[in-house]
Amino acid sequence: MTVTDQMGRPLRDLRVSVTDRCNFRCGYCMPREVFGPGFKFLPRSEVLTFEEITVVVRAAVALGARKVRLTGGEPLLRRDLPELVRMLAQVDGVEDLAMTTNGALLDRYAAPLAEAGLNRVTVSLDSVDPVVFEAMNGVGVELEQVLRGLESAAATALHPVKLNAVIRRGVNDQGIVPLAAFARDRGYVLRLIEYMDVGETHGWRLEEVVPAREVVARISARWPLDPVAPAYPGEVASRFRYRDGGGEVGVISSVTAPFCGGCTRLRLSADGRVHTCLFSRGGLDLRPTLRSGAGQSGAEAALRSLWSARRDRYSEERAEMSADHLAPKVEMSYLGG
């Protein structure tokens, strides 16, 4: 039975973080000055097993979820990930099984993931300028390594391949049009995301946000765009179609045009905490329930109670009050974006 929250929003999407570790140190997510060599990540014993993740997915599907997305950290760092994909692909009711990755290891894993049942992949690609890309990933991973992963994904059933780019003024905003050109030329679907204040370690400043309307204007000045109706209720991206038939592009405007009213997402962290908002201040620890033998029924009851009480609308609240009144938030690397 579908469950709704206090604002009438149904549960439709489940994001599953399979690890808190990442091989990049992007400044807007895991700045290397914080997540350095001495940073202590979760011990293996605290990370959910594949079987426990599958129980949560089954419970969420029983409550109405239809889309499942694997995230991290970097999900491809989780050992034997194709096996988890195989397990989740067999869950009755999962209509869309996707993954978000930085793409550095995708060349190796694209084919096994597609064979295991993954439907789609989204690659975080903040620039197609090699110098800017290496500076933004914080560890010097070369752009070509990710491009090989994209080509490998496009050669499998993992298509259309999607690209996510977080745009930060003064860092990579001059690359908006080149990113759009890159995606158009290769048939990739590009999503440009406003720089968000997720977590507490990145030194977010409002003046570094490039409003979605500015992003659209820059692209439309090069290739005229027309708006496209949402593909489904609660779609977070505002989509636009190139008039010349060159595909589509989308923008995600959680800072300048909040879409909390249509949010249908639930997030499961790698250690079993369930969060009802990307800008979460905390979460429900589901691990004791999972390890007590309560099974799917216990997980389902916990999720139903959590979602039924949900009132989250952080992005709208941000616009209504000063930063001093907003409580600390969980890091994006922990929630998976």
N, C-alpha and C positions, 0 to 999 in steps of 0.2 A: 504494500500500500504506500502511495506517495505521501511523504511528510512535508509540511510547510512550516516556515518560521513565523515569527510574530508580525512580519510585514507581508505575509502571504507568498513568500518566495519558496518555490519547490527546490528540493535537492536534485540536481541533474548531473553535476560534474564532481569527480573525485580526483584530486591530485595526490600522488603518492611519492614521497621522497624516499628513495631507497638507500641513500647514504648522505652524510653531512660533509663528506670530503670532496674536494675539487682539485683539478690539476691546473686551473687558472686562478688568478688573483685580481679579478676585475674590480676597479675602485668602487663601483656602485653596489657591489655585492659582498666581496671578500677582500677588502683592502689588505695588501701584504704587510703593512705596518702593524696590523692587528692579528691577522691570520698568518703569522710567521712560522719559522721552523720549530719553535717551542710550543705552538698552540696545541692544546689537547683536544683531539676529536673524540667522538663516542667510542668506547671500547666495544668490541664485537658482541659481547654478551648483552649489551643494552640495545642493539640494533634488531629490529623485527626480522624474523625469519621469513622465507618465502611463504611458508604455510600460514604464518600469522597474517601476513599481508593479504593473502588470498581470502582468509576469513573476513577481514575488514571489507574487502571489495565485495564479497558476496552479501554482506550485511548492508552495505551502502546501496547495492543494486536492488535489494529487497525493499528499500525505502524510496526508490525512484531514480537513483543514479544510472545514467546510460553511457557516460563518457568517462574514461579512466586515462589519466596522463601520468607517465613515469617521469620523475624529476630527481634532483639531488639538492645540494651539491651537483656533482657530475655523475649521472646514473651509470655511465659506461665504466666507471671505476668499481662498480659492484660486481663481484665475481659471479660468473655463471648467469648473468642477467637474461640471456635468451631462455633459460629454463623458467624464470619467473614469467616472462612474456608468454611462454607456452601454457603455463598454468592459468594465467588470467584470461588468455584467449578462449579457454574452455569454459569460462564462467557464463552461464546462460543469462542473457540480459545485457551484457556488455556489447554495445553497438559500435563503439569507437575506442580503440586502444592505441594511444599515441605516446610519444616520448619527446621531451625537450633536452637537447644536448649542446655542448659547445662545439661538437664536431671533431675534436682533435683525434678521437679514436674511432670515428665513424667508418673510415675506410676499411677497418678490420672487422667491424661488427654489423654493417648494414645488411649484408646477405643473410647471416645467421638470424638476425632479428626479424627480417621479413619472412624467412622460412618458419620461424616460431609462431608467427601470427600477428606481429605488430602491423598496424594499419598505416600509421603516418609518423613522420618525424619533423620536428621543428628545430632548426639550428640557430643558435644565438650568434649573429655575425654583425658586429657593431661598426665595421668599416671594411671597405675593399681596398683601402690604401695600406700596403704592407707595413709602413712605418707606424701609422696610427693604430693599426690592428695589434701589432706587437706591443706597443706602449700600453694599450688599453687592457690587454689580457694579463699584463703584469709579470709574465714569466718568459716572455720572448718566444712563445710558440709562433711559428711562421704561418702566414696566411695560406700558403700553398698546401699545408698539411690539412687544413679545414676544407679547402676547395676540393681536394681529392676525396674527402669524406662525402661532400655534397654530390659529387659525380657518382660515387658508389651507390648512394641512396637513390638517386634518380634512375639508376640502372636496374633497380629492383622494383617491387610493388609498393615501395614507400613513397608514393607520390599522389598529388603534387607536393613537392618539398616546400616547406615554409621556412622563411627567415625572420628572425626577430632582431631588431636593432634598437638599443636604448640610446636615445639622442640627448647629448649633453652639450649645452652651449659652450663654445670655446674649446671643446675637446674633439668632437667628431661631427658637429652640425654642418660643416662645409662638405661633408661627404654624403649628404642626403640624396642629391640627384645622382651621383655615381652609384650609390646603392640601388636606387630605383632602376637605373640603366642596366646594371648587372643582373638584377632579378628579371627584368623584362626580356633581356636577350636569351636567358636560359629557361624561361618558363617557370621560375620560382615565384611563390607568393610571398610578398614582403609585408611585414608589419613593423611600423615605426612607433616606438613606445616613449611616452614622456618619462623623463628622469624622475623616479619616485622616491619618496622618503621612507623606504622600507628599512627597518632596523635602525640601529643607532651609531654605527661605526664609520659611516662613509662621509660625514660632514656635509650632508645635503643642504643646498641653498636654493630657494625659489628662483633666484635670478639665473640659475643654470638650466632651468626648464625651458625647452623650446616648445611652445604651445602647438598642439596638433594642427590647429588652423593655419599656423605659419608653415608647418611641414607640408600640408596639402597645397598651400599657395606656391611654395617653391617648386614642387613637382609639377603642378598644373601649369606653371609658367613655361615649362619645357614640353610637357605633353598634357594637353587639356584633359580634365577628369570630369566624370559625372558620378554623383552618389548612387550607391546600390542599396536596396532594401536589405535589412538583416536577414541572414539565412535561417535563423532560428531565434526564438525568444531568449533574451539574456545574452546575446552575442556581445562581447566586450569591444570588439573592433568596429570602428566606423569604416565601411568599405567604399572604395571608389573604382570605377572602371575607366580604363584609358579609352578615349573616343576613337583612337586609331586601331582599336582591336588588340592592343598589346598586353592584354590581361588585366589584372587588378592589383590594387595596393590598399593597405589599410592602416589606420592610425588608432592608437590606444591612448585615451586622454583622461586617465584617472586623476590627474591633478587639476586640469582646467575645466573639465566637464565630467564630473563624477557620474558613475553608472551603478551606484550601490543598489538602487531600486530594483535592478534586474539581476543581481548577483545570485548565482545558483551553485557556487563552488564550496566544497569542503576539502580541507587539506590534512593529510596524514604525514607527520614527520617521521624520520627514520627510526626514532626511538619510541614510536607509538603514541605520540600526542596528537590529538585531533584539534584542528584550528578552524574556526568558522570565518576567518577574515585574513587576507594577506598581510594586513597591518595589525596582526594579533598582538594582544598584550599577555597572552597566556593560552593554555590549551588543556583539554581533558586528557589525562593520562590513561590510555586504553590498555597499556601493557599488563597491568595486574589482572584485568578482566580476561585478556587473551591467555594469560599463563595460569589462570585459576581453573581452567577446564570448562569455563562457561560457554565456550564455542560460539557459533554464529548467533544464536539467540541472545546471548549475553551482550555481544558486540552490537547487535541490532537494537537492543533496548537502550544501550548507552548512547548510540548515535541518534536515536529517535528523541530521547530526552534533551540532548544537546541542541539539535537542530530546531526542535519545537520552541525552545527558549531563546533562540537567536534574535538579536536586534542590531547586529553590526551594520554600521554605515560610516566607517572611518573617513573616507574621502569627502563625504558631505560634511562631516563634523570638522574636518581640517579647515574648510572654507568658512566655518561659522565661529571659530575661536582661535586664539593666539597659540603659538607653538608651546608657550609655557604651560598651557592647560592640557596638553596632550600627553598621555601616559607613555612610558617607554614601550618599544615594540620589539618583537622577536626578529632576529636577523633573517634576511631573504634566503641566505644559503641554507638555513635550517628548514625553511618552509618550501623551498623549491620554486619561488617566483609565481 
